[in-house]
Amino acid sequence: MQLSDLKNRWNEVLDLLLEQDRIAWLAFFDARLVSYENNCLTLDFADSQKFSGPHDFKAARNPDHTAKLIAAIKQVFGEEPAIIEQ
């Protein structure tokens, strides 16, 4: 799996996540896929267009949400990456 593959099919992953848990979907729907290396997917949530200052919603994303995201990725790609948040 390549980062470009993830980006091309990210909406499929998000759709599966939405079917399972709307709160988990809300926690990840605006993530920007930064890199995929050594089975680690790095997500960035910074968006200068939405907020005038820094923000960190990591506390709102709990381990259960991350597990559901990983499960959705596995369903689409057959791989279970570690998730790194920036």
N, C-alpha and C positions, 0 to 999 in steps of 0.2 A: 504494500500500500504506500502510496506517495501522498504528499500534501495536496497536490493537484486533484487526486482522486477524492480525498476527503472534501475538498472545497466543492467539487462538482456534484457530490452526492450529499452534502451537508443537510439540505432540506429534507431528504429522506430520513436521515438520522433524527432531525428535529420533529418530523411528523410522527415517528414512532414514539419519541419521548412524550409528545403531546398526548398521544393515545393512552399512555401509561400514567402520566402525572403532570397535570397542568402547571403546578408550582415548580417542578423540576424544569419543565420547558421554559417557564418565565426566567428561571435562574440562568439559563444558557443561551436563550434565543439571540441575544445581541453579542455573543462572544465572537471575537475575530480570531480565526485560525492563523497562528503565527508560524509554527513549524511542526514538523513531524520527523523526529530522529530517534533512533534506537528504541522504538516502540513507545516513545513519549510524545504526546500531543500537547503543545503549548498553546494556551488560549489567553487572549488579551481582552480586557473589558473596558479599556480606556477609550473614550469617545469625546474628543474635544468639542464636537458639534452639539452634544447634549448637556454638558456641564461646564461651567466656567472655571471650576477648580477641581482638584483631585477628588476621587471618590473610590470607595472600596466596599463592594457588596459581597465580598468573600464570606462574611459571616452569615449571609442569607442563604448561601449554598452549603447545604450540609452533606455529610458523606453519603447519605442515602440518595441524594440527587445526583451526585457524581457517579455512584454505582449504576444508577438507571441510565445515565448518559453512556457509560462504558458498555452496558448491555445493549443499548440501541446501536452503538457503533459495531459491536460484535455481530448483531443480527444483519446489518447491512454489509459488513466487510469480512466477517469471520475472524477478526482480531480484537484483542482486548488491550488497548493502550493505557499507559499511565497518563493521568491528566495533570498538567502543570498550569497553574494560573498565575498570570502576571498582573 
